Amino acid sequence: MMSKREVDIVVISDVHLGTYGCHAKELLKYLKSIKPKMLVLNGDIIDIWQFSKRYWPETHMKVLRKLMKFVVEGVPVHYLTGNHDELLRKFADMHMGTFHLQNKLVVELDGAKAWFFHGDIFDVTMQHSKWLAKLGAVGYDSLILINSMVNWILKLFGREKMSFSKKIKAKFKDAVKFINSFENTAAELAIENGYEFVICGHIHQPEMRTIAVENGQVTYLNSGDWVENLTALEYHNKTWKIFKYDPKDFQKDEVEEGQLSDSEDLSSKLDINVLLQKIKLEIV
């Protein structure tokens, strides 16, 4: 087993558990490789919009178990709600042990304030045509499924993989315009509120850059996603970086999908039981 990397803060978003496009197996390997002091789940972790009992592979459950295990181990885990898991917003500001369900989060990092939130509040489609956004999400998931089959065929012939959605986004100037507008709006709001960092998800576009406007500047960060980009944000030794999953880095730690050893299975069940006990104590 590879040794675990110590990280002060890890941010992941847009995992979309319960959909065909989710790379749960790769995310699980990443989560097993780190030892975070704090974990921020910045929205759209479980895709409640498209959730179906027909599609919930064991690896998706393993990701939830691993997240629960962090809570049991005493790691602060902040679940910030997104638009695909917006049903959880009615339970916001719920705190159980080291698990926190919130809509947004402000953390002081070495004297600088960091503002975390998903970012769908800036999405005009989300605000005014929710049914259209949901329809688009189903279409996007279908595109990912077709893309997976095409990539499987390309791999058979030794060809390089391709991303349909990235190609489509690149062809539409409006998509680029929307991303720029999203980033600038987040930056302006952060500066107005006196934050040095603003950390979002939602647009599946990993990014880290300084944005300057008339009344100041801010470091804008986006954790990307675990559908196309397979990225996370890491804060360690006073420095932010974008982590990009590379299969070559995890060859020694292969996890067979759908298989658990007896000890792992027992360990997972115990973790969940311990977590439930902690929740009961908090409620009492």
DRENDOGU-621379 format. One line per field, with one value per residue (C-alpha): residue number from 1; residue in three letters; x, y, z. Coordinates in nm, 3 decimals, decimal comma. Each point is the difference from the previous one (the first is absolute). Example, Ala and Ser with C-alpha at 12.3 -4.5 7.8 and 13.67 -1.06 7.14 Angstrom:
resi	1 | 2
resn	ala | ser
xx	1,230 | 0,137
yy	-0,450 | 0,344
zz	0,780 | -0,066
END
This chain:
resi	1 | 2 | 3 | 4 | 5 | 6 | 7 | 8 | 9 | 10 | 11 | 12 | 13 | 14 | 15 | 16 | 17 | 18 | 19 | 20 | 21 | 22 | 23 | 24 | 25 | 26 | 27 | 28 | 29 | 30 | 31 | 32 | 33 | 34 | 35 | 36 | 37 | 38 | 39 | 40 | 41 | 42 | 43 | 44 | 45 | 46 | 47 | 48 | 49 | 50 | 51 | 52 | 53 | 54 | 55 | 56 | 57 | 58 | 59 | 60 | 61 | 62 | 63 | 64 | 65 | 66 | 67 | 68 | 69 | 70 | 71 | 72 | 73 | 74 | 75 | 76 | 77 | 78 | 79 | 80 | 81 | 82 | 83 | 84 | 85 | 86 | 87 | 88 | 89 | 90 | 91 | 92 | 93 | 94 | 95 | 96 | 97 | 98 | 99 | 100 | 101 | 102 | 103 | 104 | 105 | 106 | 107 | 108 | 109 | 110 | 111 | 112 | 113 | 114 | 115 | 116 | 117 | 118 | 119 | 120 | 121 | 122 | 123 | 124 | 125 | 126 | 127 | 128 | 129 | 130 | 131 | 132 | 133 | 134 | 135 | 136 | 137 | 138 | 139 | 140 | 141 | 142 | 143 | 144 | 145 | 146 | 147 | 148 | 149 | 150 | 151 | 152 | 153 | 154 | 155 | 156 | 157 | 158 | 159 | 160 | 161 | 162 | 163 | 164 | 165 | 166 | 167 | 168 | 169 | 170 | 171 | 172 | 173 | 174 | 175 | 176 | 177 | 178 | 179 | 180 | 181 | 182 | 183 | 184 | 185 | 186 | 187 | 188 | 189 | 190 | 191 | 192 | 193 | 194 | 195 | 196 | 197 | 198 | 199 | 200 | 201 | 202 | 203 | 204 | 205 | 206 | 207 | 208 | 209 | 210 | 211 | 212 | 213 | 214 | 215 | 216 | 217 | 218 | 219 | 220 | 221 | 222 | 223 | 224 | 225 | 226 | 227 | 228 | 229 | 230 | 231 | 232 | 233 | 234 | 235 | 236 | 237 | 238 | 239 | 240 | 241 | 242 | 243 | 244 | 245 | 246 | 247 | 248 | 249 | 250 | 251 | 252 | 253 | 254 | 255 | 256 | 257 | 258 | 259 | 260 | 261 | 262 | 263 | 264 | 265 | 266 | 267 | 268 | 269 | 270 | 271 | 272 | 273 | 274 | 275 | 276 | 277 | 278 | 279 | 280 | 281 | 282 | 283 | 284
resn	met | met | ser | lys | arg | glu | val | asp | ile | val | val | ile | ser | asp | val | his | leu | gly | thr | tyr | gly | cys | his | ala | lys | glu | leu | leu | lys | tyr | leu | lys | ser | ile | lys | pro | lys | met | leu | val | leu | asn | gly | asp | ile | ile | asp | ile | trp | gln | phe | ser | lys | arg | tyr | trp | pro | glu | thr | his | met | lys | val | leu | arg | lys | leu | met | lys | phe | val | val | glu | gly | val | pro | val | his | tyr | leu | thr | gly | asn | his | asp | glu | leu | leu | arg | lys | phe | ala | asp | met | his | met | gly | thr | phe | his | leu | gln | asn | lys | leu | val | val | glu | leu | asp | gly | ala | lys | ala | trp | phe | phe | his | gly | asp | ile | phe | asp | val | thr | met | gln | his | ser | lys | trp | leu | ala | lys | leu | gly | ala | val | gly | tyr | asp | ser | leu | ile | leu | ile | asn | ser | met | val | asn | trp | ile | leu | lys | leu | phe | gly | arg | glu | lys | met | ser | phe | ser | lys | lys | ile | lys | ala | lys | phe | lys | asp | ala | val | lys | phe | ile | asn | ser | phe | glu | asn | thr | ala | ala | glu | leu | ala | ile | glu | asn | gly | tyr | glu | phe | val | ile | cys | gly | his | ile | his | gln | pro | glu | met | arg | thr | ile | ala | val | glu | asn | gly | gln | val | thr | tyr | leu | asn | ser | gly | asp | trp | val | glu | asn | leu | thr | ala | leu | glu | tyr | his | asn | lys | thr | trp | lys | ile | phe | lys | tyr | asp | pro | lys | asp | phe | gln | lys | asp | glu | val | glu | glu | gly | gln | leu | ser | asp | ser | glu | asp | leu | ser | ser | lys | leu | asp | ile | asn | val | leu | leu | gln | lys | ile | lys | leu | glu | ile | val
xx	0,000 | 0,122 | 0,064 | -0,266 | 0,078 | -0,074 | -0,208 | -0,142 | -0,320 | -0,143 | -0,289 | -0,197 | -0,323 | -0,226 | 0,055 | -0,356 | -0,024 | -0,286 | 0,070 | 0,183 | 0,253 | 0,129 | 0,357 | -0,055 | 0,278 | 0,262 | -0,136 | 0,016 | 0,367 | 0,068 | -0,186 | 0,193 | 0,330 | -0,049 | -0,010 | -0,186 | -0,040 | -0,325 | -0,217 | -0,238 | -0,261 | -0,099 | -0,334 | -0,147 | 0,160 | -0,314 | -0,204 | -0,350 | -0,145 | 0,092 | 0,013 | -0,129 | -0,011 | 0,086 | 0,346 | 0,197 | 0,322 | 0,196 | 0,280 | -0,248 | -0,090 | 0,370 | 0,054 | -0,275 | 0,153 | 0,340 | -0,149 | -0,173 | 0,329 | 0,160 | -0,281 | 0,051 | 0,373 | -0,076 | 0,073 | -0,227 | -0,212 | -0,202 | -0,270 | -0,104 | -0,319 | -0,014 | -0,283 | 0,001 | -0,024 | -0,215 | -0,254 | 0,255 | -0,027 | -0,302 | 0,235 | 0,275 | 0,193 | -0,024 | 0,306 | 0,060 | 0,338 | 0,255 | -0,256 | -0,148 | -0,276 | 0,002 | -0,075 | 0,326 | 0,312 | 0,252 | 0,339 | 0,302 | 0,316 | 0,319 | -0,158 | -0,194 | -0,373 | -0,116 | -0,362 | -0,128 | -0,332 | -0,123 | -0,079 | -0,333 | -0,144 | 0,172 | -0,162 | -0,290 | -0,132 | -0,013 | -0,182 | -0,268 | -0,038 | 0,068 | -0,182 | 0,227 | 0,309 | -0,118 | -0,069 | 0,349 | 0,146 | -0,166 | 0,128 | 0,348 | -0,005 | -0,110 | 0,284 | 0,248 | -0,136 | 0,039 | 0,344 | 0,104 | -0,095 | 0,188 | 0,308 | -0,020 | 0,014 | 0,283 | 0,197 | -0,042 | 0,166 | 0,274 | -0,137 | -0,008 | -0,321 | -0,216 | -0,248 | -0,321 | -0,115 | 0,335 | -0,014 | -0,357 | 0,089 | 0,302 | -0,218 | -0,245 | 0,127 | -0,297 | 0,138 | 0,334 | -0,184 | -0,209 | 0,310 | 0,173 | -0,314 | -0,038 | 0,361 | -0,013 | -0,332 | 0,139 | 0,314 | -0,189 | -0,226 | 0,297 | 0,188 | -0,310 | -0,018 | 0,370 | 0,100 | 0,345 | -0,102 | -0,325 | -0,041 | -0,279 | -0,109 | -0,304 | 0,150 | 0,231 | 0,293 | 0,309 | 0,164 | 0,232 | 0,071 | 0,011 | -0,287 | 0,038 | -0,292 | -0,035 | -0,028 | 0,264 | 0,110 | -0,071 | 0,126 | -0,276 | 0,013 | -0,220 | 0,034 | -0,120 | -0,181 | 0,023 | -0,186 | 0,242 | 0,297 | 0,052 | 0,139 | 0,007 | 0,137 | 0,264 | 0,122 | 0,324 | 0,289 | -0,184 | -0,026 | -0,292 | 0,039 | -0,226 | 0,036 | -0,054 | -0,060 | 0,253 | -0,048 | 0,379 | 0,026 | -0,243 | 0,111 | 0,128 | -0,333 | -0,242 | -0,349 | -0,214 | -0,351 | -0,275 | 0,235 | 0,068 | 0,206 | -0,176 | 0,208 | -0,073 | -0,371 | -0,012 | 0,204 | -0,243 | -0,302 | 0,167 | 0,084 | -0,364 | -0,119 | 0,246 | -0,116 | -0,367 | 0,083 | 0,170 | -0,304 | -0,233 | 0,215 | -0,006 | -0,380 | -0,045
yy	0,000 | 0,349 | 0,236 | 0,262 | 0,364 | 0,252 | 0,295 | 0,289 | 0,040 | -0,204 | 0,130 | -0,222 | 0,079 | -0,121 | -0,371 | -0,084 | -0,335 | -0,200 | 0,094 | -0,185 | 0,279 | -0,016 | -0,128 | -0,147 | -0,259 | 0,268 | 0,228 | -0,285 | -0,057 | 0,370 | 0,015 | -0,305 | 0,171 | 0,313 | 0,091 | 0,334 | 0,220 | 0,131 | -0,118 | 0,231 | -0,166 | 0,300 | -0,112 | -0,252 | -0,296 | -0,216 | 0,072 | -0,004 | 0,142 | -0,313 | -0,246 | -0,343 | -0,325 | -0,174 | 0,156 | 0,006 | -0,204 | -0,127 | 0,253 | 0,286 | -0,146 | -0,043 | 0,374 | 0,080 | -0,248 | 0,164 | 0,344 | -0,139 | -0,147 | 0,346 | 0,119 | -0,297 | 0,075 | 0,354 | 0,184 | 0,306 | -0,070 | 0,292 | -0,101 | 0,315 | -0,042 | 0,038 | 0,011 | -0,376 | -0,071 | 0,305 | -0,218 | 0,003 | 0,379 | -0,032 | -0,170 | 0,265 | 0,106 | -0,350 | -0,105 | -0,357 | -0,069 | 0,107 | -0,012 | 0,335 | 0,052 | 0,362 | 0,219 | 0,194 | 0,010 | 0,266 | -0,115 | 0,202 | -0,127 | 0,140 | 0,342 | 0,007 | -0,066 | -0,271 | -0,018 | -0,341 | -0,056 | -0,205 | 0,288 | -0,093 | 0,328 | 0,172 | -0,230 | 0,183 | -0,329 | -0,145 | 0,301 | 0,043 | -0,329 | -0,284 | -0,254 | 0,099 | -0,043 | -0,346 | -0,098 | 0,117 | -0,210 | -0,317 | 0,082 | 0,056 | -0,337 | -0,174 | 0,175 | -0,128 | -0,355 | 0,009 | 0,158 | -0,289 | -0,256 | 0,191 | 0,023 | -0,376 | -0,061 | 0,255 | -0,178 | -0,335 | 0,153 | 0,167 | 0,349 | 0,291 | 0,070 | 0,301 | 0,214 | 0,082 | 0,261 | 0,181 | 0,016 | 0,132 | 0,262 | 0,112 | 0,058 | 0,228 | 0,348 | 0,042 | -0,279 | 0,181 | 0,328 | -0,166 | -0,141 | 0,340 | 0,170 | -0,263 | 0,045 | 0,382 | 0,013 | -0,230 | 0,214 | 0,330 | -0,131 | -0,143 | 0,333 | 0,192 | -0,230 | 0,021 | -0,355 | -0,077 | -0,337 | -0,111 | -0,373 | -0,133 | -0,307 | -0,033 | 0,079 | -0,308 | 0,226 | -0,036 | 0,338 | 0,200 | 0,362 | 0,351 | 0,218 | 0,377 | 0,244 | 0,371 | -0,039 | -0,270 | -0,351 | -0,356 | -0,351 | -0,192 | -0,381 | -0,273 | -0,368 | -0,126 | -0,335 | -0,382 | -0,052 | 0,138 | 0,172 | -0,217 | 0,289 | 0,127 | 0,303 | -0,046 | 0,257 | -0,087 | 0,202 | 0,326 | -0,090 | -0,097 | -0,244 | -0,188 | -0,377 | -0,184 | -0,376 | -0,200 | -0,381 | -0,051 | 0,137 | -0,262 | -0,321 | -0,147 | 0,059 | -0,169 | -0,041 | -0,265 | 0,136 | -0,190 | -0,199 | 0,043 | -0,223 | -0,131 | 0,229 | 0,307 | -0,078 | -0,043 | 0,318 | 0,198 | -0,126 | 0,085 | 0,350 | 0,064 | -0,136 | 0,221 | 0,301 | -0,076 | -0,026 | 0,342 | 0,149 | -0,142 | 0,152 | 0,341 | -0,008 | -0,099
zz	0,000 | -0,082 | 0,294 | 0,063 | -0,081 | 0,272 | -0,123 | 0,204 | -0,207 | -0,287 | -0,212 | -0,239 | -0,181 | -0,280 | 0,060 | -0,115 | 0,179 | -0,149 | -0,363 | -0,277 | -0,041 | 0,359 | 0,036 | 0,347 | -0,032 | -0,069 | 0,274 | 0,249 | -0,080 | 0,049 | 0,333 | 0,122 | -0,089 | 0,216 | 0,368 | 0,012 | 0,307 | -0,152 | -0,290 | -0,187 | -0,224 | -0,210 | -0,144 | -0,245 | 0,177 | -0,028 | -0,313 | 0,151 | -0,325 | -0,192 | 0,290 | -0,097 | 0,197 | -0,327 | -0,011 | 0,325 | -0,039 | 0,298 | -0,068 | 0,050 | 0,341 | 0,081 | -0,058 | 0,253 | 0,246 | -0,040 | 0,064 | 0,310 | 0,113 | -0,003 | 0,231 | 0,235 | 0,010 | 0,117 | -0,325 | -0,041 | -0,311 | -0,138 | -0,249 | -0,188 | -0,199 | -0,379 | -0,253 | -0,068 | 0,374 | 0,082 | 0,188 | 0,283 | 0,032 | 0,229 | 0,251 | -0,030 | 0,310 | 0,143 | 0,200 | 0,117 | 0,154 | -0,261 | -0,284 | -0,103 | -0,259 | -0,121 | -0,300 | 0,031 | 0,213 | 0,106 | 0,130 | 0,110 | -0,169 | 0,149 | 0,054 | -0,330 | -0,031 | -0,244 | -0,120 | -0,118 | -0,180 | -0,297 | -0,235 | -0,162 | 0,134 | -0,296 | -0,256 | -0,171 | -0,145 | 0,351 | 0,142 | -0,266 | -0,191 | 0,240 | -0,220 | -0,292 | 0,215 | 0,110 | -0,361 | -0,090 | 0,282 | -0,133 | -0,349 | 0,138 | 0,178 | -0,322 | -0,185 | 0,260 | -0,039 | -0,381 | 0,044 | 0,230 | -0,266 | -0,271 | 0,223 | 0,066 | -0,377 | -0,043 | 0,274 | -0,182 | -0,304 | 0,205 | -0,068 | 0,243 | 0,197 | -0,085 | 0,192 | -0,185 | 0,251 | -0,004 | -0,381 | 0,011 | 0,263 | -0,203 | -0,309 | 0,177 | 0,085 | 0,234 | 0,225 | 0,028 | 0,064 | 0,273 | 0,174 | -0,004 | 0,129 | 0,276 | 0,115 | -0,007 | 0,190 | 0,271 | 0,023 | 0,026 | 0,278 | 0,189 | -0,017 | 0,120 | 0,303 | 0,082 | -0,097 | -0,141 | -0,148 | -0,165 | -0,062 | -0,224 | -0,198 | -0,229 | -0,342 | -0,018 | -0,088 | 0,225 | 0,044 | 0,220 | -0,086 | 0,140 | -0,116 | 0,030 | -0,019 | 0,078 | 0,376 | 0,058 | -0,086 | 0,113 | -0,067 | -0,177 | 0,024 | -0,146 | 0,093 | -0,341 | 0,008 | 0,007 | -0,326 | -0,260 | 0,162 | 0,313 | 0,204 | 0,357 | 0,181 | 0,269 | 0,253 | 0,179 | 0,146 | -0,081 | -0,370 | -0,224 | -0,288 | -0,241 | 0,030 | -0,329 | 0,013 | -0,202 | -0,018 | -0,007 | 0,355 | 0,132 | -0,172 | 0,328 | 0,168 | -0,242 | 0,144 | -0,165 | -0,055 | 0,177 | 0,225 | 0,371 | 0,220 | 0,313 | 0,222 | -0,217 | -0,009 | 0,381 | 0,045 | -0,221 | 0,195 | 0,330 | -0,126 | -0,090 | 0,338 | 0,189 | -0,203 | 0,077 | 0,371 | -0,016 | -0,174 | 0,270 | 0,274 | -0,176 | -0,031 | 0,368
END
